[in-house]
Amino acid sequence: MASHRASSSPRPNTAFRELRGQRSPGEFAAAVRRAAREIGEHVSCDARYVGRVESGEIRCPNYAYERVFRHMFPGREPADMGFAPRETVRGRGAHKNGPAPPGHSGSPAESSTRGPGDGSGAGTPSDSTPSDGTYDSTFDSNKESDVLRRAFMTSGTAAVATASLGGGPRPRHRRHAGETEASAVEEAVRHIRLLDDRHGADGLYRRAAHPLRAAYDLLDAQVRRQSVADRLHSGAGELSISVGWLAHDSGRYADARSHYAEALATARVAGDPALEAHAFCNTAFLARDAGRPREAVRAAQAAQRAGRQLPSARLLSLLALREAGGWAGLGDRTACKEALARARTMFERGACEADPEWMTFFGEAELEGLEAQCWSALGDWARAAEHARRAVALQDPHFARNIALYTAQLAGDLARGGAPDAAAAAGEQALDHLAQVQSARIRTMLVSTARLLRRHAAEPAVSAFLGRHEAAAQPA
């Protein structure tokens, strides 16, 4: 029998809405993520999470979010922000487990309920916590494999995904999939993106294949609501793109092409223009990197046709940059400049709530970085270095992989442009970043830079870089 809490409508959190002020949900979510970084927390807050809090669906934040909100609004208690006392929301788990100590993000028993957008993996199932999403709980794990696995270990009817991830036999007949499974798929996507931003792709690709298989298994389950079916298709497609990107960035181009094609097929089956635009966007990027610039142009143009169905100028800006990259690879300077100008114009229209969630990486730094790549492909090394330098300066520290990428891009452009000392200095900075980022793509860029600089090995700065690069390339 359903509880009164589960059957009653949630009460909007007007106090939290007032704290957001004039900022859009997306802008406020970005502020939450910045505040979290300031105090050493890691949350993947997005506009959807903000909406769930404001609607009253999340009545009490998890411990990590509570610390972030206290940091953002000094002197305010959770009750002042419109949240219910934790003990009134957690049910029997509050009496069984007691409050978490300071600095703790929740016990495994507290982690059984999940809601999309809170940015943490779910814990193991437990009957001691409510399953209606009113309590937002977190299980923090420092191991990527645990994060990816736990993203599917939710309560409810997620036995299909759990069996797939655990390596056990898959059930011959599925029951049904619902909100829990859709949320689990969406959470897996967010975690993979978050971990890639921090650590790069190399250590994640193989592990990410398990949740991907589980997500596509769920498409065969019985679904009672079309909205859930749409979320499952969209989530599975986005997960396929995320795994494809991990393959792409770690140099597994054939695998990446397969994953992007799978996502595109899923988009076409579901009639999802947003997913289709994303799949074509990544296909264009892959084609450029794989030396197929004409395919890159066509894929980017196909992405723009799909993207025009969505009210997101920033999406169209990114897709124009993908097209520009293809034209640069073909050596067509005029077409490249026209696409770059279009990208700038669309970018300057600003962000909006319709911008896809996966585009959190796309800011002014990425705009500069992609333009640098275009000028580099066209052989204009000075202009390329100028844009790469801007990209490094503008990048949010959260995106460690991108900082390493732009720095490596800068080193290569300086080396080709006849500035060996500056190139060596940038190369050393890129090596510093590679201590925490694993990316075959970035390492390959530095190999090329080192090769260019060998003729200047007599210069002390260059010699120092070459020595460090050679040592870093040696197997541990």
Summary of the structure (lengths in Angstrom):
residues: 476
radius of gyration: 23.3
end to end distance: 58.4
largest distance: 79.3
contacts: 1710
relative contact order: 0.06
helix: 66%
strand: 1%
